[in-house]
Amino acid sequence: MVIKSILFAGLIFTSFACAESGQQEETGTQMNNQQLEKLIKRISEKVEGRPGLWQFSYKDIGVYVVTDEKADRMRIMSPIADEKDLDKERLQRLMQANFDAALDARYAIAKGKLWSVFIHPLSHLSEHEFFSGLGQTLNLVATYGTTFSSGALVFRGGDSEAANREYYQSIIDKGLSI
């Protein structure tokens, strides 16, 4: 049954990916730094940097967008915490969230920091995928320490659903006890 579910999920994902790819081929547009900069400026009036490396804030969360047109890569990154502040339990919770609650964005560690990161091929990136990836990246920052969720769905079969249910129940219990 589990294998059937995984195969079904893979089939649905492949169908959506093919549909998205077909839409880009029909219009003949491929994302590049100039188009991406226009999308970024829709989100923030104050954007620093240059093509291929932008920095801005959204609701007090710092965001970096980095691209490499030759390698066809794009990543959205937001710093969350210092790596030294992560204990074993927190690292385990982050890995659980990467499995089922982070979805397309992920928690990652680099340069002594914990980051929220969304990575995608640049040329195949649609406007919708960029804004979805940005939203998921920001949500991982905002929910760090609580639900550890990108704000989209929670993939069933992991550990986050129970952890999130416990978190919300604790809020209800606390509220009802007052």
C-alpha positions, 0 to 999 in steps of 0.5 A: 500500500505504501509503495502504491501511494509513493508511485501515485504521488510520483505520477502526479508530480511528474504530470504537473512537472510535464504540464509546467514544462510544456507551458514554458515551451509553448510560450518560448520563455525561459527565466533569466536574471533580468526577468527574475529581478523584475519578480524580486522588485514586485516583492520589495521596493528596496533591493540591493545587489546586482544581477545574479545576487540580490538581497532584500527583506520581506516582513523583516526576514532577510532574503538572498536570491543567487543565480548562475545562468551558466549552471542554470541554477537559482536559490532563494536563501534566508538565514535563521540561526547560528549553527552552534545554537542547534542541539541534537534534538533540534537537528533531528526535528529539522531533518523530520521537517525536511522529510514531510513539512518543508516540501520544496524549501529545505533547512540547510547548514552552511557557513556556520548558519542554519538557512531556509533554502529553495533551489531550482533550475533557473531556466525552467523556473516559472513566476508561480514557482518563484513566488511559491518557493519564496513563500515556502522559504519565508514560512520555514523561517517564520515557523522555525521553533514551532511547526517547522512548516513551509506553509503548504502541505504536510506529507503524510507518513512522516513525523511532523504531523504528530508534532504539529498536532501536539503543538497546536493542542498545547496552544488550545490547552493553554488557552482553555486553562486561562 
